[in-house]
Amino acid sequence: MDIRKLENLPYEIRWATTEDWPDVIEMVWRTFMRFEAPDYTEEGISSFRDFLTDGKIYRMFQDGSYLMMIALDGDKVVGEISLRNRNHISLLFVEEAYHRQGIGRALIKAMGDYLKKEKQELFMSVSAAPYAIDFYRRVGFHACSAEEEYSGIRVTSMEKFL
């Protein structure tokens, strides 16, 4: 996919590189702690931290099995979306100061377009945190099950047809 400017937004969306990784993970952790951690137990916070830092997703990212797009304001990472298991959103985060500016919606659209056109996927799924459920509904996802909890992390399975 070519680097492209977001429609009607001053931000760029592109595939992440290994050089972007530290800034992406720092932004994800900061945003998680601000908006999602309050809904989680200490076990859940620890589980999420381990997920980000144990090296497994970084190795998957390096070998191409963990796809990630980022949104940039100049050279600052202000949003990211990543996939695992073909079409499952693993992470979607937008820097706090950039909320409600269309970045999350644009990241979902860009990844959805890629999945539909390049991978012939019919849908994308997500395990949405309580804080994000309303956002996912607004961008076309619907709940597939009731909220579940595992390792202290609360999620609702959702999907969107492409």
N, C-alpha and C positions, 0 to 999 in steps of 0.2 A: 504494500500500500504506500502511496506517495505521501510525503509530508504535505499537509494542507492546512489552510486557515479555516477555522470554524465559521460557518455561515453567520454573518451579522455579529460576530463576536471578535474582540481583538486578541484572542488567544489562539495558539497553535496546538494542533493535536498531531502526535507522531508516535511511532513505535519507540519504546524505551530502549536504551542501550545500557551496557554494563556500567558506563560512567554515570548514568542517571540513578542507579540503584540506591546509593546511600541517601541521596536527597529524597527519593520517593519513600523509602522506609521511614525516614525521620518524619516526613509530613504525615504519613499514615499513622504512625504511633501518636504524634501530637494530636491529630484529629480524633483518633480513637479515644484517647484519654479525656478529651474535652466533651465528646458527645455520646460515646457508647459505654465507656467504663462505668458511669454512674448506674447503668442498668445491670451490671454484671457483679458476680461475687469476686472475691480475691482469686479464687481458683480460675474463674473465667478470664480475668485480666492476665493472670500468669500464663494460662493456656494460649491466649492471643499473642503475648510477648514471645513465648517460645516458638509459636508458628512463624513469626516474623524473623526470629534471630537464630533458629537452630541450623540454618544453612540448607535445609531441604528445598525450599522454594527457590532459593538463589541458584542452586545447582540445576533445578528444573528450568529456570529462566535461561540459564546459560546454554542448556541443551535444546532449547526451543519448545519444550513441552509446557511451559508456563508463559503464556502470551501476555504482554503488558503494553498498553497505550498510555501516554501521559498528555496532560494539557499544560502548556507553558505560557507564562506571562513574561515575555522576554526570555531570560534564561532561568527563571524561577519556576520550579515544579509546583503547580497549583491544583492538580487533580490527577487521578490515575484510575484505570480499570484493568483488572487482570483476570485471566481465565485459566481454569484447570479442567481436566476431564472433557475436553473438546469444546463444550459450550456452557460451562458453569462459571458464573462470575464468582471469583474467589475474593477479590477486594474491589471496592469502589469507594474512593475517598476524595473529597474536595476540601482544600484549605479553608478554614473558617472565614476569613475575610473575603472569600470568593463564593460563598454560598449564595444561592438564589440569583445567579447570573447565567444559568443555562449550561454550565460546564458539565455537571453530572449527566444531564439529558443528552448533551452532545457526545459525551464519551460512550454512553449506551448506544446512541445511534451509530456512531462510527464503528464500534465493535459489532453491533448487530448487522450493519451493512457488510462488513468483512465476512462474518459467519455465513450470511445468506449467499453472497456472491462468490466468495472464494472457497468455502467449505460446504456449501449446499445444506447448511443446517436449517431446520424448520423452526427451532425455538431456542431460547436461552433461559437458563434457570439461575436462581440465586437463593442462598440461605440468608434471609434478611434479618438484621438486628432490629430490635424494637424501635429504635430511633429512626430507622430508614424505611419502615413499612409504608408510610404515607407517600414518601417520595416515589417508591417503586410502583405503587398504585397509580400515581399521577402520570408515570411514563409508560403505562400499559401492561404492567405485570399483574397477575392475579394469584391469590393464595391457593396452594395445592393441599395444605394440611394446617392443622392447628400448630401453635407455637410448641417447640420442643426445646429441651435443655440437655446439653452434654458438655462435660468438663467445665461446668459453670458458665457456658455460653448459651444465651437464649437466641433462637432463630425461628423464623417462619419460612417454610419452603414456598417459593413463588416461581412463576414462569411467565414468559412472554413469547407469543408466536411472532415469528419474523415474516 
